[in-house]
Amino acid sequence: MRLIDEAILKESRGKLILLVFDKNGTRAMEVNESFAFLWNKFSGTDFSTEDLASALVEEYGIDPESASVDASSTITIWKDSLLLKEG
């Protein structure tokens, strides 16, 4: 998997905002800290759900089972939000 290139993560007024520039225009999403961590860590690289889970365990010290669930949820959000490249 790979994240789209047409997005920028910014902080504005203490909130993390992902700006997405796609064929329909610009959209903004407020995201949480772990979303931003994973976005920054994996932007521009190929990754798997397991890679995300490992990063969550390393960064936040959560157990592997919880990290796997969180990583799967994040992938679902990214897919539903059209933040993953096709193919």
Number of C-alpha atoms within 10 A of each C-alpha: 14 16 20 18 14 12 17 15 17 15 12 9 7 7 12 17 19 19 16 21 15 14 7 7 7 11 12 13 12 15 15 11 10 14 18 18 13 18 17 12 12 18 15 12 9 10 13 14 17 14 14 22 24 18 17 22 16 13 12 10 11 14 13 15 11 13 22 20 13 18 23 17 13 18 18 14 14 17 14 10 11 14 19 17 12 10 5
